[in-house]
Amino acid sequence: MIEMPLTDDDKHLIRILILSDIPRSVAYTLAFMRDKDEVTSVQIEREAGLRQPEVSISMQWLRRRGWVNKRNIKKEGKGRPVHGYKLSENFSDILNEIIADLENRIDEIRDKISQLKRFIR
Protein backbone atom coordinates (compact mmCIF):
# COMPACT_ATOMS: atom_id res chain seq x y z
CA MET A 1 0.00 0.00 0.00
CA ILE A 2 1.30 3.47 -0.89
CA GLU A 3 1.50 5.91 1.99
CA MET A 4 -0.38 9.12 1.33
CA PRO A 5 1.28 12.03 3.10
CA LEU A 6 -0.97 14.55 4.74
CA THR A 7 -1.84 17.40 2.43
CA ASP A 8 -1.56 21.05 3.42
CA ASP A 9 -5.36 21.05 3.63
CA ASP A 10 -5.25 18.07 6.03
CA LYS A 11 -2.63 19.81 8.17
CA HIS A 12 -4.72 22.99 8.28
CA LEU A 13 -7.82 21.02 9.29
CA ILE A 14 -5.83 19.21 12.01
CA ARG A 15 -4.55 22.52 13.43
CA ILE A 16 -8.07 23.97 13.58
CA LEU A 17 -9.50 20.81 15.18
CA ILE A 18 -6.77 20.85 17.84
CA LEU A 19 -7.45 24.54 18.53
CA SER A 20 -11.12 23.54 18.90
CA ASP A 21 -10.16 21.22 21.80
CA ILE A 22 -10.30 18.03 19.77
CA PRO A 23 -7.48 15.77 21.04
CA ARG A 24 -4.44 15.70 18.73
CA SER A 25 -4.71 12.00 17.83
CA VAL A 26 -8.46 12.37 17.18
CA ALA A 27 -7.78 15.36 14.91
CA TYR A 28 -5.28 13.33 12.88
CA THR A 29 -7.67 10.37 12.73
CA LEU A 30 -10.63 12.49 11.58
CA ALA A 31 -8.54 14.24 8.92
CA PHE A 32 -7.35 10.85 7.66
CA MET A 33 -10.82 9.28 7.61
CA ARG A 34 -12.80 12.19 6.17
CA ASP A 35 -12.66 11.08 2.52
CA LYS A 36 -12.41 7.33 3.03
CA ASP A 37 -15.03 4.60 3.29
CA GLU A 38 -13.59 2.09 5.76
CA VAL A 39 -10.08 2.09 7.19
CA THR A 40 -8.17 -0.27 9.45
CA SER A 41 -6.25 0.62 12.56
CA VAL A 42 -3.07 -0.39 10.71
CA GLN A 43 -3.81 2.09 7.89
CA ILE A 44 -4.38 4.87 10.39
CA GLU A 45 -1.10 4.07 12.15
CA ARG A 46 0.86 3.95 8.91
CA GLU A 47 -0.71 6.76 6.93
CA ALA A 48 -1.79 9.21 9.64
CA GLY A 49 1.46 8.73 11.53
CA LEU A 50 -0.05 7.63 14.84
CA ARG A 51 1.07 4.85 17.17
CA GLN A 52 -1.24 1.96 18.06
CA PRO A 53 -2.18 3.28 21.52
CA GLU A 54 -3.06 6.67 19.98
CA VAL A 55 -5.29 5.03 17.38
CA SER A 56 -7.05 2.98 20.04
CA ILE A 57 -7.66 6.02 22.26
CA SER A 58 -8.84 8.06 19.25
CA MET A 59 -11.31 5.41 18.22
CA GLN A 60 -12.68 5.11 21.75
CA TRP A 61 -13.18 8.90 21.82
CA LEU A 62 -14.85 8.90 18.39
CA ARG A 63 -17.07 5.92 19.25
CA ARG A 64 -18.24 7.61 22.48
CA ARG A 65 -19.32 10.59 20.36
CA GLY A 66 -21.12 8.20 17.99
CA TRP A 67 -19.03 9.32 15.04
CA VAL A 68 -17.36 5.98 14.19
CA ASN A 69 -18.52 2.40 13.80
CA LYS A 70 -16.13 -0.48 14.48
CA ARG A 71 -16.04 -3.83 12.72
CA ASN A 72 -13.86 -6.82 13.60
CA ILE A 73 -11.95 -8.15 10.62
CA LYS A 74 -11.01 -11.83 10.57
CA LYS A 75 -7.36 -12.43 9.95
CA GLU A 76 -5.14 -15.44 9.65
CA GLY A 77 -2.61 -16.32 12.32
CA LYS A 78 -1.68 -14.70 15.57
CA GLY A 79 -1.07 -11.15 16.52
CA ARG A 80 -3.05 -8.09 17.26
CA PRO A 81 -6.67 -8.11 16.07
CA VAL A 82 -7.52 -5.90 13.11
CA HIS A 83 -10.55 -3.62 13.19
CA GLY A 84 -12.27 -1.74 10.42
CA TYR A 85 -13.54 1.75 11.18
CA LYS A 86 -16.02 3.84 9.27
CA LEU A 87 -17.48 7.27 9.98
CA SER A 88 -21.06 6.76 11.12
CA GLU A 89 -22.01 10.26 9.99
CA ASN A 90 -21.17 12.46 7.06
CA PHE A 91 -17.95 14.38 7.78
CA SER A 92 -19.83 17.67 7.33
CA ASP A 93 -22.30 16.62 10.03
CA ILE A 94 -19.41 15.89 12.39
CA LEU A 95 -17.96 19.34 11.68
CA ASN A 96 -21.37 20.89 12.32
CA GLU A 97 -21.47 19.18 15.73
CA ILE A 98 -18.01 20.53 16.56
CA ILE A 99 -19.10 24.01 15.42
CA ALA A 100 -22.26 23.80 17.57
CA ASP A 101 -20.16 22.81 20.60
CA LEU A 102 -17.87 25.80 20.01
CA GLU A 103 -20.83 28.15 19.60
CA ASN A 104 -22.32 26.86 22.88
CA ARG A 105 -19.02 27.54 24.63
CA ILE A 106 -18.96 31.06 23.17
CA ASP A 107 -22.50 31.66 24.48
CA GLU A 108 -21.49 30.40 27.94
CA ILE A 109 -18.46 32.71 27.97
CA ARG A 110 -20.57 35.67 26.88
CA ASP A 111 -23.04 34.91 29.67
CA LYS A 112 -20.24 34.82 32.25
CA ILE A 113 -18.86 38.11 30.92
CA SER A 114 -22.30 39.68 31.17
CA GLN A 115 -22.70 38.48 34.74
CA LEU A 116 -19.28 39.78 35.70
CA LYS A 117 -20.00 43.19 34.15
CA ARG A 118 -22.87 43.64 36.62
CA PHE A 119 -20.29 43.83 39.39
CA ILE A 120 -18.31 46.67 37.78
CA ARG A 121 -18.89 49.92 39.68
MOTA-V348240 format. One record per residue. N is the residue number from 1. PSI is psi in radians with two decimals (999 if undefined). BURIAL is I if it has 24 or more other ideal C-beta (glycine too) atoms within 12 Angstrom, else O. D_CENTER is the distance of its C-alpha to the mean C-alpha in Angstrom with 2 decimals. Layout:
n->N psi->PSI burial->BURIAL d_center->D_CENTER
n->N psi->PSI burial->BURIAL d_center->D_CENTER
This chain:
n->1 psi->2.39 burial->O d_center->23.11
n->2 psi->2.28 burial->O d_center->22.69
n->3 psi->2.35 burial->O d_center->19.85
n->4 psi->1.90 burial->O d_center->18.21
n->5 psi->2.70 burial->O d_center->17.61
n->6 psi->2.37 burial->O d_center->14.90
n->7 psi->2.93 burial->O d_center->16.62
n->8 psi->-0.63 burial->O d_center->17.37
n->9 psi->-0.75 burial->O d_center->15.40
n->10 psi->-0.82 burial->I d_center->12.21
n->11 psi->-0.68 burial->O d_center->13.15
n->12 psi->-0.78 burial->O d_center->13.88
n->13 psi->-0.79 burial->I d_center->10.61
n->14 psi->-0.80 burial->I d_center->8.91
n->15 psi->-0.78 burial->O d_center->11.81
n->16 psi->-0.72 burial->O d_center->11.53
n->17 psi->-0.75 burial->I d_center->7.97
n->18 psi->-0.74 burial->O d_center->9.38
n->19 psi->-0.32 burial->O d_center->12.54
n->20 psi->0.28 burial->I d_center->11.08
n->21 psi->0.44 burial->O d_center->10.48
n->22 psi->2.25 burial->I d_center->6.74
n->23 psi->2.55 burial->O d_center->7.39
n->24 psi->-0.88 burial->I d_center->8.12
n->25 psi->-0.58 burial->I d_center->7.14
n->26 psi->-0.71 burial->I d_center->3.47
n->27 psi->-0.79 burial->I d_center->4.26
n->28 psi->-0.75 burial->I d_center->6.54
n->29 psi->-0.81 burial->I d_center->5.23
n->30 psi->-0.77 burial->I d_center->3.87
n->31 psi->-0.69 burial->I d_center->7.11
n->32 psi->-0.71 burial->I d_center->8.93
n->33 psi->-0.25 burial->I d_center->8.62
n->34 psi->-0.55 burial->I d_center->9.34
n->35 psi->0.30 burial->O d_center->13.05
n->36 psi->2.70 burial->O d_center->13.62
n->37 psi->-1.41 burial->O d_center->15.18
n->38 psi->2.44 burial->O d_center->14.73
n->39 psi->2.77 burial->I d_center->13.72
n->40 psi->2.83 burial->I d_center->14.90
n->41 psi->-0.62 burial->I d_center->13.71
n->42 psi->-0.74 burial->I d_center->16.44
n->43 psi->-0.75 burial->I d_center->15.24
n->44 psi->-0.77 burial->I d_center->11.82
n->45 psi->-0.89 burial->I d_center->13.98
n->46 psi->-0.84 burial->O d_center->16.52
n->47 psi->-0.46 burial->I d_center->14.94
n->48 psi->-0.13 burial->I d_center->11.76
n->49 psi->0.52 burial->I d_center->14.03
n->50 psi->2.72 burial->I d_center->12.52
n->51 psi->2.83 burial->O d_center->14.97
n->52 psi->-0.82 burial->O d_center->15.23
n->53 psi->-0.61 burial->O d_center->14.73
n->54 psi->-0.71 burial->I d_center->11.42
n->55 psi->-0.78 burial->I d_center->10.24
n->56 psi->-0.81 burial->I d_center->11.90
n->57 psi->-0.73 burial->O d_center->10.51
n->58 psi->-0.79 burial->I d_center->6.80
n->59 psi->-0.65 burial->I d_center->8.16
n->60 psi->-0.77 burial->O d_center->10.29
n->61 psi->-0.82 burial->I d_center->7.91
n->62 psi->-0.64 burial->I d_center->6.23
n->63 psi->-0.67 burial->O d_center->9.95
n->64 psi->-0.60 burial->O d_center->11.33
n->65 psi->-0.20 burial->I d_center->9.75
n->66 psi->0.35 burial->O d_center->11.24
n->67 psi->-0.21 burial->I d_center->8.56
n->68 psi->2.46 burial->I d_center->9.36
n->69 psi->2.52 burial->O d_center->12.94
n->70 psi->2.46 burial->I d_center->14.38
n->71 psi->2.30 burial->O d_center->17.72
n->72 psi->2.34 burial->O d_center->20.10
n->73 psi->2.17 burial->O d_center->21.72
n->74 psi->2.44 burial->O d_center->25.33
n->75 psi->2.73 burial->O d_center->26.35
n->76 psi->2.55 burial->O d_center->29.70
n->77 psi->-2.92 burial->O d_center->30.78
n->78 psi->-3.13 burial->O d_center->29.38
n->79 psi->-3.08 burial->O d_center->26.31
n->80 psi->2.42 burial->O d_center->22.78
n->81 psi->2.65 burial->O d_center->21.68
n->82 psi->2.36 burial->I d_center->19.45
n->83 psi->2.51 burial->I d_center->16.82
n->84 psi->2.43 burial->I d_center->15.61
n->85 psi->2.46 burial->I d_center->12.24
n->86 psi->2.43 burial->I d_center->11.99
n->87 psi->2.31 burial->I d_center->10.00
n->88 psi->-0.19 burial->O d_center->12.33
n->89 psi->2.81 burial->O d_center->12.27
n->90 psi->2.46 burial->O d_center->12.88
n->91 psi->-0.64 burial->I d_center->10.15
n->92 psi->-0.64 burial->O d_center->12.57
n->93 psi->-0.67 burial->O d_center->12.71
n->94 psi->-0.79 burial->I d_center->9.07
n->95 psi->-0.68 burial->I d_center->9.85
n->96 psi->-0.62 burial->O d_center->13.10
n->97 psi->-0.72 burial->O d_center->11.86
n->98 psi->-0.76 burial->I d_center->10.11
n->99 psi->-0.77 burial->O d_center->13.44
n->100 psi->-0.72 burial->O d_center->15.49
n->101 psi->-0.76 burial->O d_center->14.18
n->102 psi->-0.73 burial->O d_center->15.07
n->103 psi->-0.66 burial->O d_center->18.34
n->104 psi->-0.72 burial->O d_center->19.20
n->105 psi->-0.67 burial->O d_center->18.85
n->106 psi->-0.78 burial->O d_center->21.07
n->107 psi->-0.74 burial->O d_center->23.55
n->108 psi->-0.72 burial->O d_center->23.73
n->109 psi->-0.76 burial->O d_center->24.43
n->110 psi->-0.70 burial->O d_center->27.02
n->111 psi->-0.76 burial->O d_center->28.64
n->112 psi->-0.72 burial->O d_center->28.97
n->113 psi->-0.79 burial->O d_center->30.46
n->114 psi->-0.75 burial->O d_center->32.86
n->115 psi->-0.72 burial->O d_center->33.94
n->116 psi->-0.66 burial->O d_center->34.53
n->117 psi->-0.48 burial->O d_center->36.57
n->118 psi->-0.33 burial->O d_center->39.01
n->119 psi->-0.05 burial->O d_center->40.08
n->120 psi->2.30 burial->O d_center->41.02
n->121 psi->999 burial->O d_center->44.82
